[in-house]
Amino acid sequence: MTEQAFPEIGFAWKILEQELWRLRATDPDWEKSWCYWSWPNPGQNIHVIAKDAQAMFYNQFWLGRCSQPSGEKIIADVKQITREVLRAPNDAIVALTSGGTESNFAAVCAARQWARETRPDITRPNIVVPQSAHPTFNKAGFYLGVDVIRVPVTAEYRADLSAMVRAINDSTIMVAGSAPSFPYGLCDTIRDISALALERRLWCHVDACVGGFLLPFLRAVKPDTPNFDFQIPGVRSIAADLHKFGYVPVGISSLTLRDPADHRYLLFEFSDWPHGDYRTDSFAGSRTTSIVAAAWTVLRHLGRSGYVRLAEELLRTSGKLRSRIERIGDMRMAMEPEAGIFVFTSDSVDVKAIAATLTKRGFPTYCVNEPPAIHLLLHPAEDQRHLDLYLDALAESYNDVRGGLRTRGGDLSYA
């Protein structure tokens, strides 16, 4: 008989603790899964500090406007830090969300509500995005009744402005670009996209979920880093994850609106029930303050100089990976890395087979379909021995595939 998941008589914590450790032992080691499952981890005990901060606010409610004074203060501070990092006006609205999906969803929702007020003739709105834009735009469109028009990217894998211009029609309400796009790690030309939005009177949104808390600090050490933020006049909203290169625990992102008047397009308000007013600017209702406490602690512990230092370390990680990878057969960069995403390929060997071989060796590996390439998320390497393990396994996997190892139906076999 299969053991019931919900037991008739509960177990002691020590038994459950042992079971949890047994389950965790089935997961890949951090040294082999750093590029996805255990990312981001900047070292220096940052996660220990964040965990302690979370514990102090364990199960403390954060519900709309209702929170304890301590929670209100740390929420306000995190919002202000986000404004400063994104160079937003002091009165810009920051909504804290659960992740990039919710942040982009909220941006599409705000644009839809804005269009309903200002362009009531549109019965079925649409948004125009590059093919490289994150699927969350289509997810938002699915739920919100908004069509998503994806246009091809250029030969350099960035948004094609001409294609976007051709795709815009009388029902278009938003154009969006990425900083950077998740598949390629390349920033779209946000200045051009925002100028197009101003010209056509459209909402311009930037998906900076990956780069929002990285690009501003890379700029300090690499002045040619692409600009994407509110210094560009036409940018109306920006999504930026704190739990990526903000290095805080997973579960917190942000949507920032330049104009405080746009907040009304994000708000949900309801009072026609016995308990009084209900008002939120995020999809979730009740949340715990603990995740914001962790973010507050990490942001203030590192400070601007700490994030600049981590950006420098990220560049060193990227440089080491590139140097070693380009010595493995004919492997090369698929595109120049700009913002924490590293994409490389081979001209003669099936990179998807290499990825499958790496995964079989215990290194979870993901690919880009076009062009076929291996995709990594980077992090600062406090101790680079795990990079050496990965690079050695990559070289072995490359040689295996070149020597005849192939994939069939997801399993490895020799052809």
Secondary structure, DSSP 8 states (H G I E B T S, - for coil): ----SS-SS---HHHHHHHHHHHHTTS--HHHHTTTTT-----TTHHHHHHHHHHHTTT-EEETTEE-HHHHHHHHHHHHHHHHHTT--TT-EEEEESSHHHHHHHHHHHHHHHHHHH-TT-SS-EEEEETTS-THHHHHHHHHT-EEEEE-B-TTSSB-HHHHHHH--TTEEEEEEESS-TTT-----HHHHHHHHHHHT-EEEEE-TTTTTTHHHHHHH-TT----STTSTT--EEEEESSSTT---SS-EEEEESSGGGGGGT-EEE--STT--EEESSS-SEEETHHHHHHHHHHHHHHHHHHHHHHHHHHHHHHHHHHHHTTSTTEEESS---SSEEEEEESSS-HHHHHHHHHHTT---EEETTTTEEEEE----SSTHHHHHHHHHHHHHHHHHHTTEEEETTEEEE-
